[in-house]
Amino acid sequence: MKTTAYPKRTGARRFSARPLLAAGLLGLASLAYSGAAQAIDIEGIPDPTIEPYVAAMKGKTIGYVPFSMSYDLSQGWYAGMKIQAEELGYEIVVRDPNWNTDVGVQAMEQLINSKPDIIVLQNPDLQSYAKLLKRGTEAGINFISVNIASAYPTYYIGEVWQLNGVKEAEYIVEKCGEGTGRSGKVAIIQGILTSAASATQIRGVTEVLSKHPEIQVVSNQSANWDAGKANEITKTVLQQHPDLCGVIGFWDGMDIGAGSAVKEAGLQDQVFVVSSGGGNKEAACDRLEDGTYSAYFSYDVREQAQDINSLIRIFLQNPPAPDAPKFTLPTRGRFLTKDNIGPGSCWTMDDFK
Amino acid sequence: MRPIGLNLLRSRKMGTQEMIVFLIFVALFAGFSVFLPGFLNANNIALLLQAVSVLGILSVAMGVIVIGGAIDLSIVALMAMSVAWTLQLINGGMPVPAALAIGLASVALVGLINGFLVAYVEIPPLFSTLATAGCIYGFGRFVLISQDTVYLPTNLGVIEELGKGRVFGVPMPVIVFAVIAAVVGLLLKYTKFGRFTYAAGDNRAAARITGVPVRPLIVAQFVLSAFIAFIAGLVQATAINSMNTRITDSLLVYEIILVVVLGGIGLSGGKGGIRNVVVGTLLIGTFLNGMTIMDIQFTTQNAIKGLILLTAIVIDQIVNPRDEQTSQQGDI
């Protein structure tokens, strides 16, 4: 390459470069010749697993419709999916509804019409995509829902929100309940009340708390997934109940406002703030380190991306029939505290490079 | 014949609506003080003020625009995106002063564009700022920042005090609100810029004939409000350690309008002052604080807020009726 670029730059040296080129070509030719003389014979038998596996992946199309591409979870899933797609030679078509359900419905409709092999999606809620999912499934597309399920059954990977609520509530009971000598006063900060993620979490939380009469829920409000609102609520609750013991939050992006309020009041040793999310380093581990949260339930995006990739590999080789029974792969989840986190506990985008 | 009540509302020595709102505020405050344990104490009052100070700062900015006879629906998008971008630049390793300068320059640019569209292209501000809001959010989201939520860098230093500090026990956001309200209040009252703003807001054509440079004036108003929005964003971000750009989609911009209208700044322009913004902010702050203490759900709070906004606009319509001589298609 260099020898061809050279003459273009400096016309004066053109002639002196020619012999060099010729010599190089000659060298290459002799190399090739000597290689042919000592050719290595292929031995052994072909691995029977490779050919059909590679053939099943090549040229396939996967649709990806998260609720928005603008936050850590969807970006992490995508980064993980992309690595495998590049490796195995199938294509991922991304549609970004940017938190807008109407746009999401349109994107899904269009994707389904283009008949990809699989669509990986995040439902905005239980109902919005249900009809489309039914139509697509009947047309032979396999749907993998991530983190939010649909009323119409699809394969599901991700959070079991109710369990998340249970874990968080159990942690708070352990810290504030009977025998701890603490007030037992707890604030619950929910997300948008109509969202499935929030509605099922509160189920888990209240299931646990209802068994513990010593726990007193002094505030149970929605902050609309908004950190500013969570901050305001927590400040007011702290003012009304200076002996508050716990705050149960439903999502890290919102709970940072609650944690900041506790921290600003200098009460991070007395008030236990528990949050949950995808375990991104900035959102989780950094906040545990700086005392914004005392515990964090992580549905690790790395694990979810791996599960998505496994399902894709299985489905591309052996596409289930439309009426095949659907199944769920719950994310294991890890309960992180300042004491048990290490370098690998949280993820950054670099983990997917 | 006008009904007597209407005449009463109109007999303004000072803004009558402001008086009404102030009385409602006093009544609400007194009611909460008596019936809500834990409402009336210094800490809670500080908290009450702190909770609405960002809203108050933004309302001061909006107040200037509305007095000038326009409206700015892009203010929240501008605040969120400019500050998120600034924070992201700092997180990426840019020195704090340089990032702040870029943030300020970007809001100034948007202010200029907004002002230009309203003053020179003569698009009704309701439409032009709605469009710029979409542009700011879309452009910012796809070009400038990589995630909705940008976390606060750890090396902000003294800037962090904007949201977290206290001076003699008074939270810094409250002080920022007070200072901005005072400065803008004086600006409106005692400077040529301020007087011209009232004149142009009241009757743009008349002001122009009289020699008021109406167009540059409108541009200046939008640039001023953009700067104030940037400060409000810094206060918000440092208070909650992050900037979530999705507040662009929230009801915040309507709450700002609520404060402005509720306080008694007529949407038809040329009336009211910063004192109205302060009164409106106090009422909303008291209301929100009381609701939170009573553990009333967010959605219910929103419904009640919406009802109040509706009432305020109806009162505004009665007290400040449309002027058939100056009103235009697309005006509010």
HADDOCK unambig.tbl for C-alpha pairs under 7 A between the chains (distance, minus, plus):
assign (segid A and resid 70 and name CA) (segid B and resid 146 and name CA) 6.56 0.50 0.50
assign (segid A and resid 70 and name CA) (segid B and resid 147 and name CA) 4.70 0.50 0.50
assign (segid A and resid 70 and name CA) (segid B and resid 148 and name CA) 5.53 0.50 0.50
assign (segid A and resid 71 and name CA) (segid B and resid 147 and name CA) 5.01 0.50 0.50
assign (segid A and resid 71 and name CA) (segid B and resid 148 and name CA) 5.84 0.50 0.50
assign (segid A and resid 219 and name CA) (segid B and resid 295 and name CA) 5.89 0.50 0.50
assign (segid A and resid 220 and name CA) (segid B and resid 295 and name CA) 6.87 0.50 0.50
assign (segid A and resid 221 and name CA) (segid B and resid 295 and name CA) 6.78 0.50 0.50
assign (segid A and resid 221 and name CA) (segid B and resid 297 and name CA) 5.56 0.50 0.50
assign (segid A and resid 221 and name CA) (segid B and resid 298 and name CA) 6.64 0.50 0.50
assign (segid A and resid 222 and name CA) (segid B and resid 297 and name CA) 6.53 0.50 0.50
assign (segid A and resid 222 and name CA) (segid B and resid 298 and name CA) 5.70 0.50 0.50
assign (segid A and resid 223 and name CA) (segid B and resid 298 and name CA) 6.85 0.50 0.50
assign (segid A and resid 227 and name CA) (segid B and resid 240 and name CA) 6.86 0.50 0.50
assign (segid A and resid 228 and name CA) (segid B and resid 240 and name CA) 6.52 0.50 0.50
assign (segid A and resid 231 and name CA) (segid B and resid 240 and name CA) 6.71 0.50 0.50
assign (segid A and resid 232 and name CA) (segid B and resid 51 and name CA) 5.87 0.50 0.50
assign (segid A and resid 233 and name CA) (segid B and resid 292 and name CA) 6.44 0.50 0.50
assign (segid A and resid 236 and name CA) (segid B and resid 292 and name CA) 6.97 0.50 0.50
assign (segid A and resid 236 and name CA) (segid B and resid 293 and name CA) 6.77 0.50 0.50
assign (segid A and resid 239 and name CA) (segid B and resid 44 and name CA) 6.37 0.50 0.50
assign (segid A and resid 240 and name CA) (segid B and resid 38 and name CA) 5.85 0.50 0.50
assign (segid A and resid 256 and name CA) (segid B and resid 240 and name CA) 6.83 0.50 0.50
assign (segid A and resid 257 and name CA) (segid B and resid 240 and name CA) 4.96 0.50 0.50
assign (segid A and resid 260 and name CA) (segid B and resid 240 and name CA) 5.69 0.50 0.50
assign (segid A and resid 260 and name CA) (segid B and resid 241 and name CA) 6.83 0.50 0.50
assign (segid A and resid 264 and name CA) (segid B and resid 164 and name CA) 6.95 0.50 0.50
